[in-house]
Amino acid sequence: MFGDLPHDRGNSFGRQCKSPPLRGTALKRVFDVTSASLGLVLLSPVLGSVALVVCLSTRGAVLFRQKRVGLEGADFVLLKFQTMTLRSGSEKGEFDAGDSSRVTNVGRFLRATKLDELPQLWNVIRGDMALVGPRPEVRKWVEVSPERWAIAHTVRPGITDPAAILYRDEERVLAGIADPERFYREQILPRKLDLYEEYVRTRTFWGDVKILGRTAIALVRCPGRPLRKRSA
């Protein structure tokens, strides 16, 4: 559909296929930085409280840092509150699909409420991410479909997007799958990429505002939409 693209690593991804220009791109960036900055200020009591609880309940650093692939295929360090006991290799993207054995009690609450994602407001301010955009993956999963990720990587990755709303309950669903890694690769990831490509084609500033509103509603009112296992 999009032609043959090389499997080069790094910045070659985004240069291979440019997304349509977004009206209000400058406005979107100003909105993102202003909103993220205001969010960090207003949520500072929550951030401080979560950091303290994580520090008291988890060994190691309060923040979890992991390399993800972002704009134009460049690596950046994504931030989250630590929710799991540490294991060598996790920062490199080893897959834990459906494995909740290392999630702490505090971590379960943070994951369910998405409070563990709040440090990514700093990623937005730094320019690594946007409030809305395709969720960034580790390079292992980018290399599964590099030609499709090339489309997603023409825009900044986001804290939320339509796929993040649809697959909000992903971890719970994968926990019930016999081979969660295969199910993610063959079922969930292709559908996410469909949604990422659609977002890149149709994105607008006001569309992003609507996605933020849908995300807020999902967090407040919806327990998460269960996924249905499709036949292989």
N, C-alpha and C positions, 0 to 999 in steps of 0.2 A: 504493500500500500504506500509506504513512504520511501521505497527504494532500498538498495543495499547500502548499509552504513558500516564502516570499519569498526572493529571491536577495540579500538584504542582506548586507553585509560585517560583520565584527566579531562582537560578542557576541550578535547575534540568532540565530546558528546553534543554540547550546545551549539557548536559552530556548524554541525551538519544539517540542522533543520531549525530555522528561525520561526518562532511563533508569530502570529499576526500582532501588530502593534496594539497595545491596550490604550484606549482613550482614557486620559486621566492618570497616566502612569506616575507622573510627578505627584499628583494629588494622592494617589494610593500610598506612595512612599511617605509623604508627609503625614498622612493619616495613621499609617502603621507606627512610625516613630513616636508621634504624639500620643497615640493610644497606649503603646507599650510603656512609654515613660510614665504616663499618668497611672497606668496599671501598677507599675512597680512601686510608685509612691503610695497609692491608695491601699494596695495589698501588702505593704511592708509589714504590718502587724501579723498578717496571715503567713507571709513568707518567713518571718522570724520565728513564729510559733512552730511551723512545720520543720524548719531547720533544727530547732532545739529538740523536738521530739525525735527526729531522725538521728540526731547526734547521740541521744540517750539510749536509743533502741537498736542502733546498727553500728557495727564495727567499721572503721574506715572513714572515708570522706563522706560529707553530707551530700555532695553533688556527684552524680554519675555522669561521666564524660565519655562520649562515644563518637567515633568518626562516622559521619554520614556523607552522602554524595548530594551536592546541591547545585546551584546555578552553574550552567555550562560544564557540568560533570566534575567540578572541583570539590575536593574534600573540605569539610569543616567539622568543628567539634560541637556536637549537640549536647545541651545541658538538660539534666533532669534531677529531681531529688532522688537519692538512693532509695530503692525499694526492695533490693535483694541482697542476700549475703554475697560477698565478692567471690569471683572465680576467675582464675587466669584465662585470658582470651575473650572475656565478655565484652571488653572495650573494642575488640576487633570485629565483633559481629557474629559470634557463635550463636546459633539459633536455639532458642529455648521454647519453641512452640508447644503450648499445652503443658509445659513443665512449671508448676507453681511451687515446687518443693523448696525453692530458695527464696521465695517471696516472704518477707517478714509480715507480722500482723499489722504493723503500721503501714507497710507497703501495700497491703491489700486494700486498705481504706484509701490511700493516696491514688492508687491505680483506678479504683472504682469511681472516684470523684474527679479524676484527672488533675488533681492538685500537684501531682508529680511533674506535670508539664509546665508549671508556672515559670521556672527559670528560663524557659525558651523566650520569654519576653526580652531577655538580654540578648539572645541571638537575633531577635528582630531589630533591636537598636543597633547592634553591630553590623547589620546588613547581611547576615548569613541567611536569614529567613524573613518571611512576611507573615502577617496574621493569617492570611488565606493563601493557600497554594498546595500543590501536591506534597503529601507527606514524604520526607526524605527517608531513604533506605540505606542500609550498609551496602558496601560495594559487592558483596557476595550475591545479593539479590538483584542488583543492577546488572550484573554480568549474565543473569539468566535471559534477559531480553534487552540488550543494550540499544538496539534500534528503536525500541518503543520508549525506553527511558530517555532517549535523546530528545523526544518531544517534551516530556515533562521537565527536563532540565533547561529548557529555554526560558523558564520563569523561576523566580525564587521559590524554594520549598516553603510550606506553610505550617503553622501550628494546627490548623484545621482545614478541611475541604470536604466535598460531598462524600468521598470514600471514608473519611474518618468518622463521619456521622453514621453512614450505613453499616460500617464494620466496627462500631463502638464496642460490641460484645465479642470481638474476635478471639481474645485469649480464652474465654470460657468455652467457646465452641471448639477451638482447637484442642482443648484438654480432653474432649470426648472423642477425638479422632484417633484411629489406630496408628496411622502414619501422618502425623501433623505436618511434617516438613514437606512431604509430597503433596498433601492436600493444599497447603499454602502455595506451593510452586505452581500447581496445575489448575487450581480452582480460584483461590482468592486473589493472588497476584495478577493474573490476566484481567480479572474484573476491575481491580483497582486501576490498572493501566488504562482500561477503557474510560474510566471516569476521569483520570488525569488528562488524557488526550482531549476528552470533551471539554474539560475545564479550560485548557489552553486555547481551544478553538473559540469558545463562547464567552470568555471572561470579560467582565466589565467591573468598574468600581462599585456600582450599586449592586451588582450581582454578588460581589464580595461581602458587602454589608448584609445582604440577605443571608448568606452562608453563616456569617457570624451570629445572626439572630437565630437561625435554625440550630446552630451549635449550642447556644445558650438554652434554648428550649429543651433540647435533648438532654442536656446535663441536669436541668432542673426537674423535668417532668417525665422523662423516658428512661426506663431501666436498660435500654439497649435492644436493638432489633436482632433477634436470633437469626443465624444463617442456616440455610438448608443445604445439606450435603447433596451435591449433584453426582450422578453416576459418572464413573470414569469413562 
